Amino acid sequence: GIGDHIEAEKDRLLNVFMEFGADISQKIRARGYWADYIDPCSGLPMLTLNCNKVYSEVDGMECLLNYRAYNAGFCKILTHPKWGS
């Protein structure tokens, strides 16, 4: 969908995610563990400030969930094992 209401909802959900990520990471760190969360807009970690490595969701899905990915020009297309691409 396109429109101001769609953009407003995407911004709202981004803010909800960022607040959740900050909150849960703080709680994990308070227990003495390492935690961070990824900014979905940039792919960069939010708490590890000296890191400039962008997290690739596609690479994560391939590595952690054994999803297959195919190149489509400059993009990759994931293939879900049940639902396809």
C-alpha positions, 0 to 999 in steps of 0.5 A: 500500500501507498499513502501517508497512513501507510507511512505513518503506520510503518514509522509507528511500528519502527518506533515500537520495535526500537523501544522493544529492542532497547528495553529487552537488550537493557534487561539482558545486559543487566543480568550480565549478558551481552545483547544488541539489536539491529536497526532495521533501516540501516542493518547496523547494531544499535548498542555496539557503536564501534561496529560498521558491519551491516547485518544481512537478514537474507544471509541470516535466514540462509545460515540459521534456517537453511532457507535457499536464496537466489540472486535477482540482479542486485537483490536476493530472493529467499525461498521459504521451504513451505510457501516458496518465494 
